[in-house]
Amino acid sequence: MRNYFLIFCVLLLLPAAIWAQKKETDPNTWHGFKRIHFTIDSTPAYIVVPAKTLPGNPWLWRSYSPDFHIEIDSILVAKGFYIGFLDVNNKLLYGQPALMQQWERFYDYLVNEKHFAATPALEGAVRGTLCEFAWAKKHPDKVSCIYSENPVSEIKSWPGGKLKDAAFKGSGAPDNWNQLKSAYGFTEEEALQYHDNPKDNLEQLADHQVPLYFSFGLHDQLIPMDQNALVIANNYVKLGGPVTLRPMTKGKQEANGHHVTIENPEAIADFIIRASMTKIVENKH
């Protein structure tokens, strides 16, 4: 009799366990928030929807790795931001012109069809930096701010690992270097001569006073700060552009210093909120 009772209890609890597992992997949620899937042409995309939206429908445009270091994004959604993500194959995610055409269509859909704010905040890391700056330099009037983790200053640093500076410490990523050349249609020589990196041609962004915020590890051996984050910041400051630099010094330092703990997500979220809402107010006048 006791065995029958135990079996009954297990059968009673089983649907709840199955439901919980389904809820955890439900593609219509993102870390507890509502998510809506769609496609831009044939490219998968989605938006994460806040329970209550801030005035003007501000949004964060995540360029890369949307499920890594989600603390900032989660804070923003909880405070009324949308998140937009275009799920491009990582092998094609290097800021090349063909990708920028896809970004144009994604932006037009969210702004013109969904009535999102005309000036998204851009967020990315590593290769995402190449995409953020490629698009922002084309549209300096359509960006509220740029936040980058471990930003890449130029492709010769990452993925190339080919800077001739004797002090250069970056190891590069050969597979990614080949992917980048293929994405752009570059020969080796053309890739080495490329002059529209994130560190280059920042005049229009500075003229529009687009604020930048970089977080990075002090001992990152893949994307060394002195050849990447600090180079972009130095070039931008010389043009009069506003930059915030925040090294991550607490918490874990993994993968040769490349993966670090984001120790101040609230402050970064506040930076994005201020920049975004300021642009929304300016655009009303």
N, C-alpha and C positions, 0 to 999 in steps of 0.2 A: 504493500500500500504506500509505504514511504517513497519507494522508487517512482511510482506513478505520480505522486505529488511533485517530486523534483522535475520529472519530465514536463509536467503541466506548467510549472513555473518557467522553465527554459523556453517552452513554446510561447508562453505569454510575453516574455521579454524579447524574444527574437525580432518581432516586427519593429520594436523601438530601436534595437541595435542596427537593423538594416536601414531604417530611416535616418538615424544619426550618421551612418557612414555615407549615405546618399547626400545628405545635407552638406557634409564636409567637402565632398567632391563635386557639388552642384556647379555646373559651368555658368549659371546665372547669378552667382555671387562671387565677390572678390574680398576675401578676408573679412567677411561679415557684412559687406555692403552690396547693394544691388548692382548688378552688372548687365549691360545690354550689348549683345553681339550684333555685328553687321559686317558688310564687306565694302571696300572701296575698290571698284572694278572687281578683281578676283582676290584681293589681299584681305585677309581677316583683320578685323579691328573691333574695338569695344570701347565703351565709356563706362565709368563707375559713377553712380548717381548718389548724391547726398540726400539725406532725409529731408533737409531744408536747405534750399539754395540761397547763397548770398546775393544781394542785388547785383544785377548785371551779368549773372551767370559766369563767374570766373572759372578758369580751368587750368589744370596742370597738364602739359603735354609731355608724357614720359617717352623718351626716345629709345630706351634700352633696358633690358632686364627688369621688367615690372614687378617681379616677385622677390627682388633682392633689396634689402634695406628699405622696407616699406613703412618705417616709422613716420617719416615726414608726410608721405602720401596719405596715410591713415589719419593723421591729425588734420590735414587739409580737408579730406572728405567729411570728417566729423564736424568741421567748422563751416561747411557749405560749399566746398569746391567740387567740381567735376574733375575726373581724370580721363584723359584720352590717350589711347595707345593703338598704333598701327603696327600689326604683328608681321613685320618684314623678316624674311630669312636672314639670320645673322651674317651669312656669307655675303649678303648684299647690303650691309648696313655700314657704309663708310662715307656718307655725305656726297656721293657722286650725283651728277646731274639727273640721271634716270630716277634715282631715289627722290630727289627734290621735286620732280614732277608728281610722284605719288603723294608726297607731303602736301603739295599745293591742293590736290583734290581732297585730301583728308581735311585740311584746314577749311576749304570752301564748304564742304559738307557740314562741318560742325558749326561754322559761323553763319552761313547763309541759310542752311536748312534747319539746324537745331537751335539757332539763335544764341550760341555761346558768345562770350566776350571776344572782341576782335583782337585782343592782345593777350594771348596765353602766356603763362610762365613755362619756360622750357627747363626740363630736368633730364640729366643723363649722366653717364659715367664712361670713361675710356672711349671706346669707339662712338658712343653716343655723343660725345663732345664734338666729333667731326660733323655729325648731323646737325646738332644744335647750332653751331656757328655757321655752317654752310647756309642754313635756312635763315637765320637771324640777319646775316649780312646782306641777304637778298631783300629782306623785309624788316629793316630796323624800326619801322613805325608800327609793326604788328607783333611786338614782343614786349612784355612787361618786365621780364627779368630772365636771367640765365643762372641756373644752379647746376654745378658739375662736381661730381666726386671723381677724384684722380683724373683731372682733365688732361687731355693730350694737346700739346702745343703744335706739333707738326708730325707728319707721317714718317719722317726720317727718324724720329725718336721712337714712336710706336705706330704701326707694328714693325717699322723698318729696322730699328736698332742700328742705324747707319750714320749717325752723326759723327763727324770727323773730329769733334772736340775731344782732346785727350782725356778730359775729365768726365766724359759721358759714361754713365754707369748702366744705362738701360740695356737689357738683353735682347729686346725685340721679340717678335713672334713670326717665324718664317711662314707658317701656313696662312696666317692673317695677312702678311705682306703680299703673298701670291693672290689671295682673295681680293685684296684692295686693288692690285694692278688689273685683275680681271674685271672688277666692277667699273673701273674708270676706262678700261681699254688702254692702259699705260704699258709702254715698254719699261724696262728697268731704268733706263736713262731718263725717260719722261717723268717717272715717279720721283726720281731724285731731284729733278728740276722743278717740281711742283711748288707754286708760290701763292696758294690761296688756302693756307692752313689756318687753324683757329688763331694763331698768333699774328696773322697777316691781315692787312686791309680792314682795320677796325675803326676807321675814321667815322663812318656813318653811325655805327653803334654808339661811339663816344658823343657824336653830335646830338644824338637822341637821348643821351644820358641813360642808356639801358644799364641797370645795375647788375654786376656779376657777383657771384658768391661761390668760392671754391673750398672744398674740404678735401683733405689728403693726409696720408701718413708721412711721417718724417723720414722713414727709412724704406720707402717703397722702391724696390729694385727693378720693378717692371716699368713704372712711370715715375722716374725720379723727379721730385718737386722742382729742383733747381734748373732742370731742362724742360719743364712743362708748366705747371701752375704758375710758378714765379715769372716765367718768361711772358706768358700771356698777360699777367697782371702788370708787369713792368711796361710792356708796350701800351697797354690800355691807359694806365695812369698818365703816361707821357702825352697822351692825346686828350687828357681831361676826363676820362671815363671813371666812374665809381666802381671800386672793387672791395670786396670783403674776403679776407683769407683766414681760414680756420684749420690749423693742423689738428688732427685727432691723436691725442697723446695718452688717453685712458682706454682701458678695456683691452680686448684682444688685438694682437698684431700677427696676422697669419699670411701664408703664401708670400714669404720674403717681404713682409711689410706692406703688401698690396691690399689685403683685406683687413680693414680696421673697423672698430666700433664707432658708429655715428653717435657721439656723446651729447650732442645738443640739438636733437631734432625739433624741439619746440621753438628754439631761436631761429632755425632755418625756415620752419613753417611760417613764423611771424614775418620774416623777411619777405617771403613769397606773397603773403597776404597783403602786406603794406604796399609792395610794388604793384601788385595786380589791381588792388582797389584804387590806388592813385591814378593808374592809367584809365580805369573805367570812369572815374570822375572827370578826368581831363577830356576824355572823348565825348562827354556830354555837353561840353561847352565849346 
